[in-house]
Each structure stands twice: as C-alpha cells, then as structure tokens.
Amino acid sequence: MARVSQAHLDARRRQILDGATRCFTRNGFHATSMQDVLKEADLSAGAVYRYFRSKEELIAAIAEETFVEIRGAFEAAAERTPPPGPDLLISEVLGTILDVRAGQPGADPRDFPRLMLQVWTETLRNEELAALLRRGYAEISGAWVRLVEGYREAGMLASDVPAEHIARTLIAATQGYLTQQALFGGIDPGMLRDGLRGLMSMGDGAPARR
C-alpha cells in the first residue's frame, strides 16, 4: 500500500477545517452537527474522525489557528523599524486578515469577525476553550507589549504609562472593531485608523478636563 504523504494529510486536515469554519460561521457552533461538517467538507465520517474526534476538537483547532494568525500578523508588522504607529498598524493588520479571509470562495467580509465573536462567547461555557483563549490572549498581549516598547525606543511614546496598560487598550480597540463588524458590517478598517489617529492627535496640549 502506498504511503500517504504529509502534504496529503495536511491538505485533508485543511479541507476539514475550512468546511467546519464555513458551517460554524453560517449556523453557529451549537446549530452545526458533525454531519453538517461532513457534508460541507465532502468527506466520509472516517476521514474526518481520523483528524478530529468531536466537534469540540474542531472548535478548539479553529480557535487556536485564529489566535496564531492574529498574533503572527502583529508580530510581523512589529519587525519593521521603527514600527508603524498604532493607527496604521491595527488597520493594516486587520485589513490584511480580512482581505485574505474574504478572498476565500463564498466568503463574506463579516465571516471572520462573526467567527471570532462565537469563539469568545463559547469560552463562557467551555473551560478548555477558555484556557486556550487565555493563552492566546497572553501571547497577543506579549506581542503588543513588545510593540509598545518599540515605540518607546523609537521616541514615539512616553514612558509614564505601563506598557501592559497600553497594550490592553489597543487590543480592546481591535476587539471592539471586530465586534462591530460582526454585528453591523460595512466598517472599513480605515475608520478605526482614522479614529485612533484623531485620539492620538489630542496630545498634551489638549484642554484640561473639567
């Protein structure tokens, strides 16, 4: 019997994950059955269960892959010297991720944000997924802290606010954008860029708060 190549195994796993992602995005985690995934991926039960024993394993794999994708995109952008400002960085990374996802057959611009919203919601009832989210968040937060430190080294940012506080705020802006895009749609990443740029322009010369 001919030995199956690693490339074939990887392609089959990709086929399953892509099919499951389309199902979950379209119908949600709980309204999607493994039979739905089999039909969407056009594979037999044996072929799918060889890679994933349950729907929960599929959800965890998709969530982990998503965290890695987001972290990698920000880390790659952070390697530029000096790194682009937060307004450009966030909009560029989100634009790249959304463009790649939107380029997939039958994709909707809101598919990725909707998937992320479902992942976050699922962590409220699934402790294993919640632990995965915490690890993913810690890694993304670490990448942002390094970015903030890069801003300081380049003289772009003062040092009077802890780097972690700034990192969490920027992550919150990213999460907020994805949430709005999932719920309402039609929000270009450029809007987030312009909004951040407007806030950043306030500077120390802004009128004192009452």
PyMOL commands that set and color helices and strands:
alter all, ss='L'
color gray80, all
select helices_A, chain A and resi 6-27+34-41+45-49+55-78+86-102+111-122+127-153+163-183+189-200
alter helices_A, ss='H'
color red, helices_A
deselect
rebuild
show_as cartoon
